[in-house]
């Protein structure tokens, strides 16, 4: 074997050795992955994400995928001649739109199940309706009625525990029921956060369309690779964080305050970002940790 080939082999070995303590640390620990954004609309990125999650499962993690489907829903809403409307980032969901959303999310869900199964891991696709997983109240946007959009009030994780115990990988579509058994669409970030808290996840990962958290989105040098929940709350209260990152960061701090050990914000457009963040010392995104850990 030539020296160049030997160096490449040794580099692969060093990567595996670097991953070993992380595999040991998180063996049998639950990790919730919120999967959405552009990584869902690109087939190659989609397969990379599913490969990552499947690998986590095979090395001893207990992953749960919570997926979105906003772009696909907007596409199908347009196909029936309706125009997608949003209030404060929340989709206005009338009865017809809710029917479309549930069908689209169901299709996305089963596609993800198929991709996992193709890699030799048993997966089960469910929605928040199954087993009473997600109970909701009607959500309002600044007092405005936005239709069948749900605000999670209760999570019953029994169905998830049962699936994990039987060695299945659960894949959850963000749809839930109210007390009158009406169907509601749920923001996937909210669903992932609520589920992570309910199952006592060790990690919650948000796959997004940005590299992570910036103090100033226009200044790439202001990237934050690690911060505590307290520091994140200071950024929120100081008005430094805005736009679509604000509710996501609120979910992150809420998860940490409710027992999730660590939350990661990753760019889902980066191939294998999940493995790079979890199994390497440097990481590739932003990690939010508890206040008693050292940044």
C-alpha positions in Angstrom: 0.0 0.0 0.0 1.4 3.4 -1.0 2.0 6.0 1.7 -0.9 8.2 0.4 -3.3 5.4 0.7 -2.0 4.4 4.1 -2.5 8.0 5.3 -6.1 8.0 4.1 -6.8 4.7 5.9 -5.2 6.1 9.1 -7.3 9.2 8.8 -10.4 7.1 8.6 -9.3 5.2 11.7 -8.7 8.4 13.6 -12.2 9.6 12.8 -13.7 6.4 14.1 -11.5 6.6 17.3 -12.6 10.2 17.8 -16.3 9.1 17.6 -15.8 6.3 20.2 -16.3 8.3 23.4 -19.4 10.0 22.0 -20.8 6.6 21.0 -20.1 5.3 24.6 -21.6 8.4 26.2 -24.9 8.4 24.3 -25.4 4.7 24.0 -29.2 4.0 24.6 -29.9 7.7 25.0 -32.9 9.3 23.2 -32.2 11.9 20.5 -35.0 13.8 18.8 -34.2 15.1 15.3 -36.5 17.8 13.9 -36.2 17.4 10.2 -37.3 20.2 7.8 -36.2 23.0 5.5 -34.3 22.6 2.3 -32.8 19.3 3.3 -36.3 17.8 2.8 -36.7 19.1 -0.8 -33.4 17.8 -2.1 -33.3 14.0 -2.5 -29.6 13.6 -2.0 -29.6 15.7 1.2 -32.7 13.8 2.3 -30.9 10.5 1.9 -27.9 11.8 3.8 -30.0 12.9 6.7 -31.7 9.5 6.8 -28.3 7.7 6.6 -27.1 9.8 9.5 -30.1 9.0 11.7 -30.0 5.3 10.7 -26.3 5.2 11.7 -27.1 6.8 15.1 -29.7 4.0 15.6 -27.2 1.3 14.6 -24.5 2.5 17.0 -26.8 2.5 20.0 -28.7 5.8 20.0 -32.5 5.9 20.2 -33.5 8.4 17.6 -37.0 9.9 17.0 -37.6 11.9 13.8 -40.1 14.7 13.9 -40.6 16.1 10.4 -42.2 19.1 8.8 -43.5 19.5 5.3 -44.3 23.2 4.8 -42.9 23.5 1.3 -44.7 20.4 0.1 -47.9 21.6 1.7 -47.7 25.0 0.0 -47.0 23.3 -3.3 -50.2 21.1 -3.0 -52.3 24.0 -1.7 -51.3 25.9 -4.9 -52.2 22.9 -7.1 -55.8 23.1 -5.9 -56.0 26.8 -6.7 -55.6 28.1 -3.1 -53.0 30.7 -2.0 -50.9 30.0 1.1 -51.4 32.7 3.8 -49.2 33.2 6.8 -49.6 35.2 10.0 -46.5 35.7 12.1 -45.0 32.7 10.3 -48.0 30.4 11.0 -49.9 29.0 8.1 -53.6 30.0 8.1 -55.2 26.6 7.9 -58.9 26.3 7.0 -60.7 23.0 6.8 -59.6 22.3 3.2 -56.0 23.3 3.8 -55.9 21.0 6.9 -57.1 18.1 4.8 -54.4 18.8 2.3 -51.7 19.2 5.0 -52.6 15.9 6.6 -52.4 14.1 3.3 -49.1 15.7 2.4 -47.5 15.0 5.8 -48.7 11.4 5.6 -47.0 11.0 2.2 -43.8 12.6 3.5 -43.9 10.4 6.6 -44.2 7.2 4.6 -41.5 8.2 2.2 -39.1 8.7 5.2 -40.2 5.3 6.6 -39.3 3.7 3.2 -35.9 5.3 3.1 -35.0 4.1 6.6 -36.3 0.6 5.8 -34.2 0.5 2.7 -31.1 0.9 5.0 -32.1 -2.2 7.0 -33.6 -0.5 10.1 -37.3 -1.0 11.1 -39.2 2.3 11.2 -42.8 3.2 12.1 -44.5 6.3 10.9 -47.1 7.9 13.1 -48.7 11.3 13.6 -49.5 13.1 16.9 -53.0 11.5 16.6 -51.7 8.0 17.2 -51.9 6.8 20.8 -53.0 10.3 21.9 -49.4 11.4 21.4 -50.1 15.1 20.9 -53.2 16.9 22.5 -53.7 20.5 21.4 -55.7 23.6 22.0 -56.5 26.0 19.2 -53.6 28.4 18.6 -54.1 32.1 17.8 -51.6 34.5 16.2 -51.7 37.9 18.1 -55.4 37.3 18.7 -56.2 36.4 15.1 -58.0 33.2 14.3 -55.7 31.2 11.9 -57.9 28.1 11.7 -56.8 24.6 12.5 -53.4 25.3 13.9 -52.7 23.6 17.2 -50.9 24.7 20.4 -49.6 21.6 22.2 -51.0 21.3 25.7 -50.2 17.6 26.5 -47.8 14.9 25.3 -48.4 11.2 26.0 -45.2 9.5 25.0 -46.3 5.9 25.7 -46.5 5.0 22.0 -43.0 6.3 21.4 -41.6 4.4 24.4 -43.3 1.2 23.1 -41.8 1.7 19.7 -38.3 2.4 21.0 -38.5 -0.6 23.3 -39.4 -2.9 20.4 -36.4 -1.4 18.5 -38.3 0.6 16.0 -37.3 4.1 14.8 -40.4 6.4 15.2 -41.1 9.0 12.6 -43.6 11.6 13.7 -45.8 13.9 11.6 -46.9 17.1 13.4 -50.6 16.6 13.5 -52.7 16.5 16.7 -56.2 16.4 18.1 -58.1 18.7 20.4 -60.5 17.6 23.2 -63.3 17.3 20.6 -61.1 15.2 18.3 -60.7 17.9 15.6 -57.5 17.6 13.6 -54.9 20.4 13.9 -51.7 21.2 12.1 -48.7 21.8 14.5 -45.5 23.7 14.0 -42.9 20.9 13.6 -40.4 22.8 15.8 -43.0 23.0 18.6 -43.8 19.3 18.2 -40.1 18.3 18.3 -39.5 20.4 21.4 -42.6 19.1 23.2 -41.7 15.5 22.4 -38.1 15.9 23.5 -39.2 17.2 26.8 -41.8 14.5 27.3 -39.4 11.6 26.6 -36.5 13.2 28.5 -34.3 13.3 25.4 -30.6 13.7 25.9 -30.3 15.7 22.7 -32.7 17.7 20.5 -31.4 18.6 17.0 -33.0 21.2 14.7 -32.0 20.8 11.0 -32.5 24.2 9.5 -31.5 26.3 6.5 -28.8 28.4 8.3 -25.4 27.4 9.7 -26.4 28.1 13.3 -26.7 31.1 15.5 -25.2 34.5 14.8 -25.2 37.6 17.0 -25.5 39.6 13.8 -26.8 37.6 10.8 -24.9 39.9 8.4 -21.6 39.4 10.2 -20.2 35.8 9.6 -17.6 36.4 12.3 -20.3 36.7 15.0 -21.1 32.9 14.7 -21.8 31.3 18.1 -20.8 27.6 18.3 -21.8 27.1 22.0 -23.8 29.1 24.5 -25.8 28.4 27.7 -29.5 28.6 28.0 -29.1 31.7 30.1 -26.9 33.3 27.5 -29.5 32.5 24.8 -32.2 34.1 27.0 -30.1 37.2 27.3 -29.8 37.4 23.5 -33.6 37.0 23.2 -34.5 39.6 25.9 -31.9 42.0 24.5 -33.7 42.0 21.1 -30.5 40.7 19.4 -32.3 37.6 18.0 -35.3 38.1 15.7 -37.1 36.8 12.7 -37.6 33.0 12.3 -34.8 32.2 14.7 -36.6 33.7 17.7 -39.3 31.0 18.2 -36.6 28.3 17.4 -34.3 29.7 20.1 -37.2 30.0 22.5 -37.9 26.3 21.9 -34.2 25.5 22.5 -34.1 27.2 25.9 -37.4 25.7 26.9 -36.1 22.3 26.1 -32.9 22.8 28.2 -35.0 24.2 31.1 -37.2 21.1 31.0 -34.5 18.4 31.2 -33.1 18.0 27.7 -29.3 17.9 28.1 -28.3 19.6 24.9 -29.9 21.3 21.9 -28.2 21.6 18.5 -29.1 24.0 15.6 -27.5 22.6 12.4 -27.5 23.5 8.7 -29.4 20.6 7.1 -27.9 21.5 3.7 -24.4 20.4 4.9 -24.0 16.7 4.1 -23.8 14.6 7.2 -24.0 17.6 9.5 -25.6 15.4 12.2 -22.7 13.1 12.4 -20.2 15.9 12.2 -21.9 17.7 15.2 -22.3 14.7 17.4 -19.2 12.6 16.7 -16.4 15.2 16.3 -14.8 17.5 18.8 -15.2 20.6 16.6 -18.9 20.3 15.6 -20.5 22.3 12.7 -23.4 24.1 14.3 -24.6 25.9 17.4 -25.0 23.9 20.7 -27.2 25.2 23.5 -26.2 23.8 26.9 -27.4 24.0 30.5 -26.1 26.9 32.6 -24.0 24.7 34.8 -21.9 23.4 31.9 -18.8 25.3 30.7 -19.1 27.1 27.4 
